[in-house]
Amino acid sequence: MNLARALGSVGGLTLASRALALVRDTLSASYIGAGFASDAFFVAFRLPNMFRSLFAEGAFSAAFIPMFNRKVADGGPDAGMAAGVDFAERALSVLFPVLVLFTVAMLIAAYPLTWALSGGFERQHPTPAQFDFAVSLSRWTIPYLSLISLVSLLGGILNSLNRFWVNAAAPILLNVAMVGMLLFFHGPDPYATARTQSIAVTVGGVLQLVWLFWACRQAGVNLKLRMPRLDADIKRLLSLIVPAAAGAGAAQINLAISTALAGGLLSAGSISAIYYADRLNQLPLGMIGIGLGTILLPVVSRLLSEGREAEAMETQNRGLELALFLTLPATAAFVFAAEPIVRGLFQHGQFTSADSRRAALALAAFSIGLPSYVLVKVLTPGFYARADTRTPVRLALWSVALNLVGNVALIPLLGRWGVGQVGPPLATALASTVNVASLYIVLARRGHFTIDAQLRRKVPRLAIAALLMGAALLLVKPLFEPYLLGSFPVRAAALSLLVGSGVLVYGLACFATGAFRIADIRSLLNRRASSR
């Protein structure tokens, strides 16, 4: 499989989804701002976001896809797909009633859940009415948890059938729902608009489920509900899901801890500053990390099930190389040009210049760990493809503990200089770096991953090219700053030119340092021509 081409399909749709999310966040900043109403919504939105990462993008895919592929491979060319569909139906029959009960329990527990995710908004001293408002937002978003879990089952089937683009397109529908509600149903004040956005989350989940259900039928997969039965396969699936959730979602667990501590220890607007910074940080993570993880898991698991160990190793090396090639320039942009990017995107309406400065500092701190966030998504398929979901969770627990310690230490320390909101993202970045280093060491010791000569040659050259890009952005960003508070077309043009100049420098630096050579471009063109 051509990883670049597959990532182009998945990454392009993910980019479209993240671009819509950026439009959503820009509108949200304008209509809701960065006060208690926005903090309450982002706490309510944190739960479905975290659950999507833990379950849809992590645990269920990690456990289900290798088992589904194995059923298809063992069944042979004729009976394989029928065996895979049978397994999927048995999984659905158990998953559906569990999700119904889980949703009801979460709705009942919405009050303590909101308190846990927000730290009780202790520093903001909310009135009982304000906290009840925050709880009501959580109740509107909780049904999305069940919807996205069913979406993950259908998406896992489609990914196993190499229909990556269908699943990658689903998140676009969530953002369409949220942008539409902001444009046409925003309220007269931030509180009313925050409630509208919470409703839009569940509406978007319904749209995603309908889309993937239709796509499965088009692919010839018609799942039917059965009486639930815990047979050996389902027990095996469940035993893999729980550790995979913590292993794949360490970054989201860390972010949830950071959000709770920020709500309890920092002033109003800090959760919002961290949220907006994280949304920008999620743009390359979603396009590159989640895109590559989506592609690598079914490909590597299929290669291993066929005994093609060398090809699986080669695929992982090229995945890591592609991830760093795309991630390092994004890191440079967010570290060296964070404030102009935040100001150009968000600073208007209810979002002030002080909000921009706070979010920019948080973005720079988050971005230090951007390569590690992406590499976690690239390395974990090496475990999951071998049905090992326990090792990543053991390593993730160390990461979560380090993040907690880092938050407790950094928030008061940095708070002395008035930048306490930098503590949570910085702790998250450091914890994720430790996590990815641990994943690599274990894979290498087991002989499941070895860095090849091509990757060893390119990584330091890519790092130098990214640093040269960062230096260029530092020099040119003052030229663009006067245009970042103008009309939307002016801001869009200024940001495009700023980012475009950085990308140009990075591209030239890649050739100057030898990270890429003319021969690489010729080889790529020849491969594309021969595949047509």
Secondary structure as a PSIPRED ss2 file (coil, helix, strand):
# PSIPRED VFORMAT (PSIPRED V4.0)

   1 M C   1.000  0.000  0.000
   2 N C   1.000  0.000  0.000
   3 L H   0.000  1.000  0.000
   4 A H   0.000  1.000  0.000
   5 R H   0.000  1.000  0.000
   6 A H   0.000  1.000  0.000
   7 L H   0.000  1.000  0.000
   8 G H   0.000  1.000  0.000
   9 S H   0.000  1.000  0.000
  10 V H   0.000  1.000  0.000
  11 G H   0.000  1.000  0.000
  12 G H   0.000  1.000  0.000
  13 L H   0.000  1.000  0.000
  14 T H   0.000  1.000  0.000
  15 L H   0.000  1.000  0.000
  16 A H   0.000  1.000  0.000
  17 S H   0.000  1.000  0.000
  18 R H   0.000  1.000  0.000
  19 A H   0.000  1.000  0.000
  20 L H   0.000  1.000  0.000
  21 A H   0.000  1.000  0.000
  22 L H   0.000  1.000  0.000
  23 V H   0.000  1.000  0.000
  24 R H   0.000  1.000  0.000
  25 D H   0.000  1.000  0.000
  26 T H   0.000  1.000  0.000
  27 L H   0.000  1.000  0.000
  28 S H   0.000  1.000  0.000
  29 A H   0.000  1.000  0.000
  30 S H   0.000  1.000  0.000
  31 Y H   0.000  1.000  0.000
  32 I C   1.000  0.000  0.000
  33 G C   1.000  0.000  0.000
  34 A C   1.000  0.000  0.000
  35 G C   1.000  0.000  0.000
  36 F H   0.000  1.000  0.000
  37 A H   0.000  1.000  0.000
  38 S H   0.000  1.000  0.000
  39 D H   0.000  1.000  0.000
  40 A H   0.000  1.000  0.000
  41 F H   0.000  1.000  0.000
  42 F H   0.000  1.000  0.000
  43 V H   0.000  1.000  0.000
  44 A H   0.000  1.000  0.000
  45 F H   0.000  1.000  0.000
  46 R H   0.000  1.000  0.000
  47 L H   0.000  1.000  0.000
  48 P H   0.000  1.000  0.000
  49 N H   0.000  1.000  0.000
  50 M H   0.000  1.000  0.000
  51 F H   0.000  1.000  0.000
  52 R H   0.000  1.000  0.000
  53 S H   0.000  1.000  0.000
  54 L H   0.000  1.000  0.000
  55 F H   0.000  1.000  0.000
  56 A H   0.000  1.000  0.000
  57 E H   0.000  1.000  0.000
  58 G H   0.000  1.000  0.000
  59 A H   0.000  1.000  0.000
  60 F H   0.000  1.000  0.000
  61 S H   0.000  1.000  0.000
  62 A H   0.000  1.000  0.000
  63 A H   0.000  1.000  0.000
  64 F H   0.000  1.000  0.000
  65 I H   0.000  1.000  0.000
  66 P H   0.000  1.000  0.000
  67 M H   0.000  1.000  0.000
  68 F H   0.000  1.000  0.000
  69 N H   0.000  1.000  0.000
  70 R H   0.000  1.000  0.000
  71 K H   0.000  1.000  0.000
  72 V H   0.000  1.000  0.000
  73 A H   0.000  1.000  0.000
  74 D H   0.000  1.000  0.000
  75 G H   0.000  1.000  0.000
  76 G H   0.000  1.000  0.000
  77 P H   0.000  1.000  0.000
  78 D H   0.000  1.000  0.000
  79 A H   0.000  1.000  0.000
  80 G H   0.000  1.000  0.000
  81 M H   0.000  1.000  0.000
  82 A H   0.000  1.000  0.000
  83 A H   0.000  1.000  0.000
  84 G H   0.000  1.000  0.000
  85 V H   0.000  1.000  0.000
  86 D H   0.000  1.000  0.000
  87 F H   0.000  1.000  0.000
  88 A H   0.000  1.000  0.000
  89 E H   0.000  1.000  0.000
  90 R H   0.000  1.000  0.000
  91 A H   0.000  1.000  0.000
  92 L H   0.000  1.000  0.000
  93 S H   0.000  1.000  0.000
  94 V H   0.000  1.000  0.000
  95 L H   0.000  1.000  0.000
  96 F H   0.000  1.000  0.000
  97 P H   0.000  1.000  0.000
  98 V H   0.000  1.000  0.000
  99 L H   0.000  1.000  0.000
 100 V H   0.000  1.000  0.000
 101 L H   0.000  1.000  0.000
 102 F H   0.000  1.000  0.000
 103 T H   0.000  1.000  0.000
 104 V H   0.000  1.000  0.000
 105 A H   0.000  1.000  0.000
 106 M H   0.000  1.000  0.000
 107 L H   0.000  1.000  0.000
 108 I H   0.000  1.000  0.000
 109 A C   1.000  0.000  0.000
 110 A H   0.000  1.000  0.000
 111 Y H   0.000  1.000  0.000
 112 P H   0.000  1.000  0.000
 113 L H   0.000  1.000  0.000
 114 T H   0.000  1.000  0.000
 115 W H   0.000  1.000  0.000
 116 A H   0.000  1.000  0.000
 117 L H   0.000  1.000  0.000
 118 S H   0.000  1.000  0.000
 119 G H   0.000  1.000  0.000
 120 G H   0.000  1.000  0.000
 121 F H   0.000  1.000  0.000
 122 E H   0.000  1.000  0.000
 123 R H   0.000  1.000  0.000
 124 Q H   0.000  1.000  0.000
 125 H C   1.000  0.000  0.000
 126 P C   1.000  0.000  0.000
 127 T C   1.000  0.000  0.000
 128 P H   0.000  1.000  0.000
 129 A H   0.000  1.000  0.000
 130 Q H   0.000  1.000  0.000
 131 F H   0.000  1.000  0.000
 132 D H   0.000  1.000  0.000
 133 F H   0.000  1.000  0.000
 134 A H   0.000  1.000  0.000
 135 V H   0.000  1.000  0.000
 136 S H   0.000  1.000  0.000
 137 L H   0.000  1.000  0.000
 138 S H   0.000  1.000  0.000
 139 R H   0.000  1.000  0.000
 140 W H   0.000  1.000  0.000
 141 T H   0.000  1.000  0.000
 142 I C   1.000  0.000  0.000
 143 P H   0.000  1.000  0.000
 144 Y H   0.000  1.000  0.000
 145 L H   0.000  1.000  0.000
 146 S H   0.000  1.000  0.000
 147 L H   0.000  1.000  0.000
 148 I H   0.000  1.000  0.000
 149 S H   0.000  1.000  0.000
 150 L H   0.000  1.000  0.000
 151 V H   0.000  1.000  0.000
 152 S H   0.000  1.000  0.000
 153 L H   0.000  1.000  0.000
 154 L H   0.000  1.000  0.000
 155 G H   0.000  1.000  0.000
 156 G H   0.000  1.000  0.000
 157 I H   0.000  1.000  0.000
 158 L H   0.000  1.000  0.000
 159 N H   0.000  1.000  0.000
 160 S H   0.000  1.000  0.000
 161 L C   1.000  0.000  0.000
 162 N C   1.000  0.000  0.000
 163 R C   1.000  0.000  0.000
 164 F H   0.000  1.000  0.000
 165 W H   0.000  1.000  0.000
 166 V H   0.000  1.000  0.000
 167 N H   0.000  1.000  0.000
 168 A H   0.000  1.000  0.000
 169 A H   0.000  1.000  0.000
 170 A H   0.000  1.000  0.000
 171 P H   0.000  1.000  0.000
 172 I H   0.000  1.000  0.000
 173 L H   0.000  1.000  0.000
 174 L H   0.000  1.000  0.000
 175 N H   0.000  1.000  0.000
 176 V H   0.000  1.000  0.000
 177 A H   0.000  1.000  0.000
 178 M H   0.000  1.000  0.000
 179 V H   0.000  1.000  0.000
 180 G H   0.000  1.000  0.000
 181 M H   0.000  1.000  0.000
 182 L H   0.000  1.000  0.000
 183 L H   0.000  1.000  0.000
 184 F H   0.000  1.000  0.000
 185 F H   0.000  1.000  0.000
 186 H C   1.000  0.000  0.000
 187 G C   1.000  0.000  0.000
 188 P C   1.000  0.000  0.000
 189 D C   1.000  0.000  0.000
 190 P H   0.000  1.000  0.000
 191 Y H   0.000  1.000  0.000
 192 A H   0.000  1.000  0.000
 193 T H   0.000  1.000  0.000
 194 A H   0.000  1.000  0.000
 195 R H   0.000  1.000  0.000
 196 T H   0.000  1.000  0.000
 197 Q H   0.000  1.000  0.000
 198 S H   0.000  1.000  0.000
 199 I H   0.000  1.000  0.000
 200 A H   0.000  1.000  0.000
 201 V H   0.000  1.000  0.000
 202 T H   0.000  1.000  0.000
 203 V H   0.000  1.000  0.000
 204 G H   0.000  1.000  0.000
 205 G H   0.000  1.000  0.000
 206 V H   0.000  1.000  0.000
 207 L H   0.000  1.000  0.000
 208 Q H   0.000  1.000  0.000
 209 L H   0.000  1.000  0.000
 210 V H   0.000  1.000  0.000
 211 W H   0.000  1.000  0.000
 212 L H   0.000  1.000  0.000
 213 F H   0.000  1.000  0.000
 214 W H   0.000  1.000  0.000
 215 A H   0.000  1.000  0.000
 216 C H   0.000  1.000  0.000
 217 R H   0.000  1.000  0.000
 218 Q H   0.000  1.000  0.000
 219 A C   1.000  0.000  0.000
 220 G C   1.000  0.000  0.000
 221 V C   1.000  0.000  0.000
 222 N C   1.000  0.000  0.000
 223 L C   1.000  0.000  0.000
 224 K C   1.000  0.000  0.000
 225 L C   1.000  0.000  0.000
 226 R C   1.000  0.000  0.000
 227 M C   1.000  0.000  0.000
 228 P C   1.000  0.000  0.000
 229 R C   1.000  0.000  0.000
 230 L C   1.000  0.000  0.000
 231 D C   1.000  0.000  0.000
 232 A H   0.000  1.000  0.000
 233 D H   0.000  1.000  0.000
 234 I H   0.000  1.000  0.000
 235 K H   0.000  1.000  0.000
 236 R H   0.000  1.000  0.000
 237 L H   0.000  1.000  0.000
 238 L H   0.000  1.000  0.000
 239 S H   0.000  1.000  0.000
 240 L H   0.000  1.000  0.000
 241 I H   0.000  1.000  0.000
 242 V H   0.000  1.000  0.000
 243 P H   0.000  1.000  0.000
 244 A H   0.000  1.000  0.000
 245 A H   0.000  1.000  0.000
 246 A H   0.000  1.000  0.000
 247 G H   0.000  1.000  0.000
 248 A H   0.000  1.000  0.000
 249 G C   1.000  0.000  0.000
 250 A H   0.000  1.000  0.000
 251 A H   0.000  1.000  0.000
 252 Q H   0.000  1.000  0.000
 253 I H   0.000  1.000  0.000
 254 N H   0.000  1.000  0.000
 255 L H   0.000  1.000  0.000
 256 A H   0.000  1.000  0.000
 257 I H   0.000  1.000  0.000
 258 S H   0.000  1.000  0.000
 259 T H   0.000  1.000  0.000
 260 A H   0.000  1.000  0.000
 261 L H   0.000  1.000  0.000
 262 A H   0.000  1.000  0.000
 263 G H   0.000  1.000  0.000
 264 G H   0.000  1.000  0.000
 265 L H   0.000  1.000  0.000
 266 L C   1.000  0.000  0.000
 267 S C   1.000  0.000  0.000
 268 A C   1.000  0.000  0.000
 269 G C   1.000  0.000  0.000
 270 S H   0.000  1.000  0.000
 271 I H   0.000  1.000  0.000
 272 S H   0.000  1.000  0.000
 273 A H   0.000  1.000  0.000
 274 I H   0.000  1.000  0.000
 275 Y H   0.000  1.000  0.000
 276 Y H   0.000  1.000  0.000
 277 A H   0.000  1.000  0.000
 278 D H   0.000  1.000  0.000
 279 R H   0.000  1.000  0.000
 280 L H   0.000  1.000  0.000
 281 N H   0.000  1.000  0.000
 282 Q H   0.000  1.000  0.000
 283 L H   0.000  1.000  0.000
 284 P H   0.000  1.000  0.000
 285 L H   0.000  1.000  0.000
 286 G H   0.000  1.000  0.000
 287 M H   0.000  1.000  0.000
 288 I H   0.000  1.000  0.000
 289 G H   0.000  1.000  0.000
 290 I H   0.000  1.000  0.000
 291 G H   0.000  1.000  0.000
 292 L H   0.000  1.000  0.000
 293 G H   0.000  1.000  0.000
 294 T H   0.000  1.000  0.000
 295 I H   0.000  1.000  0.000
 296 L H   0.000  1.000  0.000
 297 L H   0.000  1.000  0.000
 298 P H   0.000  1.000  0.000
 299 V H   0.000  1.000  0.000
 300 V H   0.000  1.000  0.000
 301 S H   0.000  1.000  0.000
 302 R H   0.000  1.000  0.000
 303 L H   0.000  1.000  0.000
 304 L H   0.000  1.000  0.000
 305 S H   0.000  1.000  0.000
 306 E C   1.000  0.000  0.000
 307 G C   1.000  0.000  0.000
 308 R C   1.000  0.000  0.000
 309 E H   0.000  1.000  0.000
 310 A H   0.000  1.000  0.000
 311 E H   0.000  1.000  0.000
 312 A H   0.000  1.000  0.000
 313 M H   0.000  1.000  0.000
 314 E H   0.000  1.000  0.000
 315 T H   0.000  1.000  0.000
 316 Q H   0.000  1.000  0.000
 317 N H   0.000  1.000  0.000
 318 R H   0.000  1.000  0.000
 319 G H   0.000  1.000  0.000
 320 L H   0.000  1.000  0.000
 321 E H   0.000  1.000  0.000
 322 L H   0.000  1.000  0.000
 323 A H   0.000  1.000  0.000
 324 L H   0.000  1.000  0.000
 325 F H   0.000  1.000  0.000
 326 L H   0.000  1.000  0.000
 327 T H   0.000  1.000  0.000
 328 L H   0.000  1.000  0.000
 329 P H   0.000  1.000  0.000
 330 A H   0.000  1.000  0.000
 331 T H   0.000  1.000  0.000
 332 A H   0.000  1.000  0.000
 333 A H   0.000  1.000  0.000
 334 F H   0.000  1.000  0.000
 335 V H   0.000  1.000  0.000
 336 F H   0.000  1.000  0.000
 337 A C   1.000  0.000  0.000
 338 A H   0.000  1.000  0.000
 339 E H   0.000  1.000  0.000
 340 P H   0.000  1.000  0.000
 341 I H   0.000  1.000  0.000
 342 V H   0.000  1.000  0.000
 343 R H   0.000  1.000  0.000
 344 G H   0.000  1.000  0.000
 345 L H   0.000  1.000  0.000
 346 F H   0.000  1.000  0.000
 347 Q C   1.000  0.000  0.000
 348 H C   1.000  0.000  0.000
 349 G C   1.000  0.000  0.000
 350 Q C   1.000  0.000  0.000
 351 F C   1.000  0.000  0.000
 352 T C   1.000  0.000  0.000
 353 S H   0.000  1.000  0.000
 354 A H   0.000  1.000  0.000
 355 D H   0.000  1.000  0.000
 356 S H   0.000  1.000  0.000
 357 R H   0.000  1.000  0.000
 358 R H   0.000  1.000  0.000
 359 A H   0.000  1.000  0.000
 360 A H   0.000  1.000  0.000
 361 L H   0.000  1.000  0.000
 362 A H   0.000  1.000  0.000
 363 L H   0.000  1.000  0.000
 364 A H   0.000  1.000  0.000
 365 A H   0.000  1.000  0.000
 366 F H   0.000  1.000  0.000
 367 S H   0.000  1.000  0.000
 368 I H   0.000  1.000  0.000
 369 G C   1.000  0.000  0.000
 370 L H   0.000  1.000  0.000
 371 P H   0.000  1.000  0.000
 372 S H   0.000  1.000  0.000
 373 Y H   0.000  1.000  0.000
 374 V H   0.000  1.000  0.000
 375 L H   0.000  1.000  0.000
 376 V H   0.000  1.000  0.000
 377 K H   0.000  1.000  0.000
 378 V H   0.000  1.000  0.000
 379 L H   0.000  1.000  0.000
 380 T C   1.000  0.000  0.000
 381 P H   0.000  1.000  0.000
 382 G H   0.000  1.000  0.000
 383 F H   0.000  1.000  0.000
 384 Y H   0.000  1.000  0.000
 385 A C   1.000  0.000  0.000
 386 R C   1.000  0.000  0.000
 387 A C   1.000  0.000  0.000
 388 D C   1.000  0.000  0.000
 389 T C   1.000  0.000  0.000
 390 R H   0.000  1.000  0.000
 391 T H   0.000  1.000  0.000
 392 P H   0.000  1.000  0.000
 393 V H   0.000  1.000  0.000
 394 R H   0.000  1.000  0.000
 395 L H   0.000  1.000  0.000
 396 A H   0.000  1.000  0.000
 397 L H   0.000  1.000  0.000
 398 W H   0.000  1.000  0.000
 399 S H   0.000  1.000  0.000
 400 V H   0.000  1.000  0.000
 401 A H   0.000  1.000  0.000
 402 L H   0.000  1.000  0.000
 403 N H   0.000  1.000  0.000
 404 L H   0.000  1.000  0.000
 405 V H   0.000  1.000  0.000
 406 G H   0.000  1.000  0.000
 407 N H   0.000  1.000  0.000
 408 V H   0.000  1.000  0.000
 409 A H   0.000  1.000  0.000
 410 L H   0.000  1.000  0.000
 411 I H   0.000  1.000  0.000
 412 P H   0.000  1.000  0.000
 413 L H   0.000  1.000  0.000
 414 L H   0.000  1.000  0.000
 415 G H   0.000  1.000  0.000
 416 R C   1.000  0.000  0.000
 417 W C   1.000  0.000  0.000
 418 G C   1.000  0.000  0.000
 419 V C   1.000  0.000  0.000
 420 G H   0.000  1.000  0.000
 421 Q H   0.000  1.000  0.000
 422 V H   0.000  1.000  0.000
 423 G H   0.000  1.000  0.000
 424 P H   0.000  1.000  0.000
 425 P H   0.000  1.000  0.000
 426 L H   0.000  1.000  0.000
 427 A H   0.000  1.000  0.000
 428 T H   0.000  1.000  0.000
 429 A H   0.000  1.000  0.000
 430 L H   0.000  1.000  0.000
 431 A H   0.000  1.000  0.000
 432 S H   0.000  1.000  0.000
 433 T H   0.000  1.000  0.000
 434 V H   0.000  1.000  0.000
 435 N H   0.000  1.000  0.000
 436 V H   0.000  1.000  0.000
 437 A H   0.000  1.000  0.000
 438 S H   0.000  1.000  0.000
 439 L H   0.000  1.000  0.000
 440 Y H   0.000  1.000  0.000
 441 I H   0.000  1.000  0.000
 442 V H   0.000  1.000  0.000
 443 L H   0.000  1.000  0.000
 444 A H   0.000  1.000  0.000
 445 R H   0.000  1.000  0.000
 446 R H   0.000  1.000  0.000
 447 G C   1.000  0.000  0.000
 448 H C   1.000  0.000  0.000
 449 F C   1.000  0.000  0.000
 450 T C   1.000  0.000  0.000
 451 I C   1.000  0.000  0.000
 452 D C   1.000  0.000  0.000
 453 A H   0.000  1.000  0.000
 454 Q H   0.000  1.000  0.000
 455 L H   0.000  1.000  0.000
 456 R H   0.000  1.000  0.000
 457 R H   0.000  1.000  0.000
 458 K H   0.000  1.000  0.000
 459 V H   0.000  1.000  0.000
 460 P H   0.000  1.000  0.000
 461 R H   0.000  1.000  0.000
 462 L H   0.000  1.000  0.000
 463 A H   0.000  1.000  0.000
 464 I H   0.000  1.000  0.000
 465 A H   0.000  1.000  0.000
 466 A H   0.000  1.000  0.000
 467 L H   0.000  1.000  0.000
 468 L H   0.000  1.000  0.000
 469 M H   0.000  1.000  0.000
 470 G H   0.000  1.000  0.000
 471 A H   0.000  1.000  0.000
 472 A H   0.000  1.000  0.000
 473 L H   0.000  1.000  0.000
 474 L H   0.000  1.000  0.000
 475 L H   0.000  1.000  0.000
 476 V H   0.000  1.000  0.000
 477 K H   0.000  1.000  0.000
 478 P H   0.000  1.000  0.000
 479 L H   0.000  1.000  0.000
 480 F H   0.000  1.000  0.000
 481 E H   0.000  1.000  0.000
 482 P H   0.000  1.000  0.000
 483 Y H   0.000  1.000  0.000
 484 L C   1.000  0.000  0.000
 485 L C   1.000  0.000  0.000
 486 G C   1.000  0.000  0.000
 487 S C   1.000  0.000  0.000
 488 F H   0.000  1.000  0.000
 489 P H   0.000  1.000  0.000
 490 V H   0.000  1.000  0.000
 491 R H   0.000  1.000  0.000
 492 A H   0.000  1.000  0.000
 493 A H   0.000  1.000  0.000
 494 A H   0.000  1.000  0.000
 495 L H   0.000  1.000  0.000
 496 S H   0.000  1.000  0.000
 497 L H   0.000  1.000  0.000
 498 L H   0.000  1.000  0.000
 499 V H   0.000  1.000  0.000
 500 G H   0.000  1.000  0.000
 501 S H   0.000  1.000  0.000
 502 G H   0.000  1.000  0.000
 503 V H   0.000  1.000  0.000
 504 L H   0.000  1.000  0.000
 505 V H   0.000  1.000  0.000
 506 Y H   0.000  1.000  0.000
 507 G H   0.000  1.000  0.000
 508 L H   0.000  1.000  0.000
 509 A H   0.000  1.000  0.000
 510 C H   0.000  1.000  0.000
 511 F H   0.000  1.000  0.000
 512 A H   0.000  1.000  0.000
 513 T H   0.000  1.000  0.000
 514 G C   1.000  0.000  0.000
 515 A C   1.000  0.000  0.000
 516 F C   1.000  0.000  0.000
 517 R C   1.000  0.000  0.000
 518 I H   0.000  1.000  0.000
 519 A H   0.000  1.000  0.000
 520 D H   0.000  1.000  0.000
 521 I H   0.000  1.000  0.000
 522 R H   0.000  1.000  0.000
 523 S H   0.000  1.000  0.000
 524 L H   0.000  1.000  0.000
 525 L H   0.000  1.000  0.000
 526 N H   0.000  1.000  0.000
 527 R H   0.000  1.000  0.000
 528 R H   0.000  1.000  0.000
 529 A H   0.000  1.000  0.000
 530 S H   0.000  1.000  0.000
 531 S H   0.000  1.000  0.000
 532 R C   1.000  0.000  0.000
